[in-house]
Amino acid sequence: MQPLDEKDVRSLFGNANASELEQLALPVRFFVTEWAPLDAFGWRDPRIPSRGYLVTELEGMPAGIVLRAADRTGSHHRAAICNLCHTHQPGDQVELFSARRAGAAGERGDSIGTYICADLACQETVRLGRPPAPSEVLPSAHELERIEGLARRTRAFVAEVLGVG
């Protein structure tokens, strides 16, 4: 992803209303993020825990959506899978997030939902592979497939919410 600053981010959310943009709070890690290796950046609002944000690039341009977390119903005794990073986790670490569609559809109340890692840290999760062997410089083919799959599914979800592509 191309580097973003706070001003850039506030202008990206195609499904946000004015009050949501006004209330948007960036996490501390935003200001120290190395953007080049990332395909997306997601976070929970530190002031409004039920709200999340997801930023990615669509056709080379940054785009973002505002997410709303459903009430937690998962149990740590059951397994769940994130629909973006395809990581199996305890059920209480995956939540249903919904996003109001952009434009007239969103104004009518249309939304789209999917199960995502509760901390919205899918980018980090898929990169937590095994430590490389001393002679191994590049990630394995499996790790690259996971990263590419996450990028593809994230872009598709954001594009569907925004009604593009």
C-alpha positions as a LaTeX table, in Angstrom:
\begin{tabular}{lrrr}
\hline
Residue & $x$ (\AA) & $y$ (\AA) & $z$ (\AA) \\
\hline
Met1 & 0.00 & 0.00 & 0.00 \\
Gln2 & 1.04 & 3.56 & $-0.51$ \\
Pro3 & 1.77 & 5.51 & 2.71 \\
Leu4 & $-1.22$ & 7.31 & 4.21 \\
Asp5 & $-1.47$ & 10.16 & 6.67 \\
Glu6 & $-4.36$ & 11.13 & 8.93 \\
Lys7 & $-5.83$ & 13.60 & 6.43 \\
Asp8 & $-5.74$ & 10.99 & 3.65 \\
Val9 & $-7.46$ & 8.38 & 5.81 \\
Arg10 & $-10.33$ & 10.65 & 6.83 \\
Ser11 & $-11.24$ & 11.15 & 3.16 \\
Leu12 & $-11.25$ & 7.45 & 2.20 \\
Phe13 & $-14.38$ & 6.01 & 3.78 \\
Gly14 & $-16.99$ & 5.79 & 1.06 \\
Asn15 & $-19.70$ & 4.41 & 3.35 \\
Ala16 & $-19.20$ & 6.84 & 6.26 \\
Asn17 & $-21.40$ & 9.71 & 7.29 \\
Ala18 & $-20.08$ & 13.04 & 8.56 \\
Ser19 & $-20.41$ & 12.16 & 12.26 \\
Glu20 & $-18.53$ & 8.87 & 11.80 \\
Leu21 & $-15.66$ & 10.70 & 10.10 \\
Glu22 & $-15.63$ & 13.31 & 12.85 \\
Gln23 & $-15.43$ & 10.62 & 15.55 \\
Leu24 & $-12.78$ & 8.52 & 13.76 \\
Ala25 & $-9.84$ & 7.75 & 16.04 \\
Leu26 & $-6.61$ & 6.31 & 14.68 \\
Pro27 & $-4.65$ & 3.72 & 16.63 \\
Val28 & $-1.15$ & 4.59 & 17.80 \\
Arg29 & 0.31 & 1.92 & 15.49 \\
Phe30 & $-1.03$ & 3.88 & 12.49 \\
Phe31 & 1.69 & 6.49 & 12.93 \\
Val32 & 4.52 & 3.93 & 12.88 \\
Thr33 & 3.15 & 1.61 & 10.19 \\
Glu34 & 5.42 & 0.42 & 7.42 \\
Trp35 & 2.94 & 0.61 & 4.52 \\
Ala36 & 4.90 & $-0.98$ & 1.66 \\
Pro37 & 4.38 & $-4.67$ & 2.59 \\
Leu38 & 0.70 & $-4.24$ & 3.50 \\
Asp39 & $-2.31$ & $-4.94$ & 1.31 \\
Ala40 & $-4.74$ & $-3.51$ & 3.85 \\
Phe41 & $-4.87$ & $-1.86$ & 7.25 \\
Gly42 & $-7.65$ & $-2.51$ & 9.75 \\
Trp43 & $-8.32$ & $-1.35$ & 13.28 \\
Arg44 & $-10.95$ & $-1.09$ & 15.99 \\
Asp45 & $-11.80$ & 2.41 & 17.11 \\
Pro46 & $-10.16$ & 2.91 & 20.51 \\
Arg47 & $-13.01$ & 5.17 & 21.65 \\
Ile48 & $-15.95$ & 3.28 & 20.09 \\
Pro49 & $-15.14$ & $-0.45$ & 20.44 \\
Ser50 & $-18.06$ & $-1.59$ & 18.28 \\
Arg51 & $-16.68$ & 0.37 & 15.31 \\
Gly52 & $-13.88$ & $-0.76$ & 13.02 \\
Tyr53 & $-12.19$ & 0.54 & 9.90 \\
Leu54 & $-10.68$ & $-1.26$ & 6.94 \\
Val55 & $-8.47$ & 0.42 & 4.34 \\
Thr56 & $-7.07$ & $-1.18$ & 1.19 \\
Glu57 & $-6.29$ & $-0.22$ & $-2.40$ \\
Leu58 & $-8.74$ & $-0.62$ & $-5.26$ \\
Glu59 & $-7.26$ & $-0.18$ & $-8.73$ \\
Gly60 & $-4.18$ & 1.48 & $-7.22$ \\
Met61 & $-6.11$ & 4.03 & $-5.15$ \\
Pro62 & $-6.73$ & 3.83 & $-1.39$ \\
Ala63 & $-10.30$ & 3.07 & $-0.31$ \\
Gly64 & $-11.84$ & 2.42 & 3.06 \\
Ile65 & $-15.01$ & 1.31 & 4.80 \\
Val66 & $-16.47$ & 1.73 & 8.27 \\
Leu67 & $-17.45$ & $-1.51$ & 9.99 \\
Arg68 & $-19.80$ & $-2.23$ & 12.87 \\
Ala69 & $-19.19$ & $-5.25$ & 15.11 \\
Ala70 & $-22.19$ & $-7.33$ & 16.12 \\
Asp71 & $-22.65$ & $-8.28$ & 19.75 \\
Arg72 & $-20.21$ & $-11.01$ & 20.66 \\
Thr73 & $-21.73$ & $-14.44$ & 20.72 \\
Gly74 & $-18.67$ & $-16.61$ & 20.06 \\
Ser75 & $-17.25$ & $-19.00$ & 22.61 \\
His76 & $-13.57$ & $-19.67$ & 23.16 \\
His77 & $-14.56$ & $-23.36$ & 23.37 \\
Arg78 & $-15.53$ & $-23.44$ & 19.68 \\
Ala79 & $-13.45$ & $-22.74$ & 16.62 \\
Ala80 & $-14.22$ & $-20.05$ & 14.05 \\
Ile81 & $-12.66$ & $-18.91$ & 10.80 \\
Cys82 & $-12.06$ & $-15.38$ & 9.53 \\
Asn83 & $-13.50$ & $-14.95$ & 6.04 \\
Leu84 & $-10.68$ & $-12.58$ & 5.03 \\
Cys85 & $-7.49$ & $-14.28$ & 6.25 \\
His86 & $-8.94$ & $-17.81$ & 6.52 \\
Thr87 & $-7.32$ & $-18.29$ & 9.93 \\
His88 & $-8.86$ & $-20.75$ & 12.40 \\
Gln89 & $-9.21$ & $-19.20$ & 15.84 \\
Pro90 & $-11.21$ & $-19.57$ & 19.04 \\
Gly91 & $-14.78$ & $-18.41$ & 18.39 \\
Asp92 & $-14.46$ & $-15.35$ & 20.61 \\
Gln93 & $-11.63$ & $-14.01$ & 18.45 \\
Val94 & $-13.72$ & $-13.83$ & 15.28 \\
Glu95 & $-16.70$ & $-11.46$ & 15.05 \\
Leu96 & $-19.44$ & $-10.65$ & 12.62 \\
Phe97 & $-18.80$ & $-7.21$ & 11.14 \\
Ser98 & $-21.29$ & $-5.40$ & 8.96 \\
Ala99 & $-20.69$ & $-2.45$ & 6.66 \\
Arg100 & $-23.38$ & $-0.10$ & 5.41 \\
Arg101 & $-23.31$ & 0.01 & 1.61 \\
Ala102 & $-22.15$ & 3.26 & 0.05 \\
Gly103 & $-24.58$ & 5.63 & $-1.66$ \\
Ala104 & $-28.34$ & 5.28 & $-1.98$ \\
Ala105 & $-28.31$ & 1.59 & $-1.01$ \\
Gly106 & $-26.71$ & 2.43 & 2.34 \\
Glu107 & $-29.16$ & 5.26 & 2.90 \\
Arg108 & $-31.94$ & 2.68 & 2.50 \\
Gly109 & $-30.25$ & 0.58 & 5.19 \\
Asp110 & $-28.57$ & $-2.05$ & 2.99 \\
Ser111 & $-25.46$ & $-3.58$ & 4.49 \\
Ile112 & $-23.07$ & $-6.46$ & 3.99 \\
Gly113 & $-21.61$ & $-8.62$ & 6.73 \\
Thr114 & $-18.79$ & $-11.10$ & 7.13 \\
Tyr115 & $-16.81$ & $-12.79$ & 9.88 \\
Ile116 & $-13.44$ & $-11.12$ & 10.48 \\
Cys117 & $-10.72$ & $-11.39$ & 13.14 \\
Ala118 & $-12.00$ & $-9.41$ & 16.15 \\
Asp119 & $-8.86$ & $-7.23$ & 16.27 \\
Leu120 & $-8.93$ & $-6.62$ & 12.48 \\
Ala121 & $-5.25$ & $-7.61$ & 12.40 \\
Cys122 & $-5.53$ & $-10.08$ & 9.52 \\
Gln123 & $-2.47$ & $-8.57$ & 7.81 \\
Glu124 & $-0.30$ & $-9.48$ & 10.79 \\
Thr125 & $-1.96$ & $-12.86$ & 11.29 \\
Val126 & $-1.15$ & $-14.19$ & 7.79 \\
Arg127 & 2.43 & $-13.03$ & 8.16 \\
Leu128 & 2.98 & $-14.91$ & 11.43 \\
Gly129 & 4.49 & $-17.91$ & 9.72 \\
Arg130 & 7.16 & $-20.14$ & 11.07 \\
Pro131 & 10.60 & $-18.59$ & 11.49 \\
Pro132 & 12.64 & $-19.00$ & 8.29 \\
Ala133 & 15.55 & $-21.39$ & 8.20 \\
Pro134 & 18.98 & $-19.72$ & 7.93 \\
Ser135 & 19.17 & $-20.43$ & 4.20 \\
Glu136 & 15.57 & $-19.38$ & 3.58 \\
Val137 & 15.19 & $-15.76$ & 2.54 \\
Leu138 & 11.74 & $-15.64$ & 0.94 \\
Pro139 & 8.40 & $-16.72$ & 2.42 \\
Ser140 & 7.18 & $-20.17$ & 1.44 \\
Ala141 & 4.68 & $-20.63$ & $-1.38$ \\
His142 & 1.98 & $-21.40$ & 1.19 \\
Glu143 & 2.65 & $-18.13$ & 3.05 \\
Leu144 & 2.54 & $-16.16$ & $-0.20$ \\
Glu145 & $-0.77$ & $-17.82$ & $-1.14$ \\
Arg146 & $-2.26$ & $-16.83$ & 2.23 \\
Ile147 & $-1.11$ & $-13.22$ & 1.82 \\
Glu148 & $-2.40$ & $-13.00$ & $-1.77$ \\
Gly149 & $-5.71$ & $-14.62$ & $-0.78$ \\
Leu150 & $-6.21$ & $-12.14$ & 2.05 \\
Ala151 & $-5.48$ & $-9.22$ & $-0.29$ \\
Arg152 & $-7.93$ & $-10.52$ & $-2.92$ \\
Arg153 & $-10.74$ & $-11.19$ & $-0.43$ \\
Thr154 & $-10.25$ & $-7.85$ & 1.36 \\
Arg155 & $-10.36$ & $-5.90$ & $-1.91$ \\
Ala156 & $-13.47$ & $-7.81$ & $-3.00$ \\
Phe157 & $-15.29$ & $-7.12$ & 0.28 \\
Val158 & $-14.42$ & $-3.39$ & 0.25 \\
Ala159 & $-15.36$ & $-3.10$ & $-3.44$ \\
Glu160 & $-18.72$ & $-4.78$ & $-2.80$ \\
Val161 & $-19.50$ & $-2.39$ & 0.07 \\
Leu162 & $-18.53$ & 0.62 & $-2.02$ \\
Gly163 & $-20.36$ & $-0.69$ & $-5.10$ \\
Val164 & $-17.32$ & $-0.54$ & $-7.39$ \\
Gly165 & $-15.70$ & $-3.06$ & $-9.69$ \\
\hline
\end{tabular}
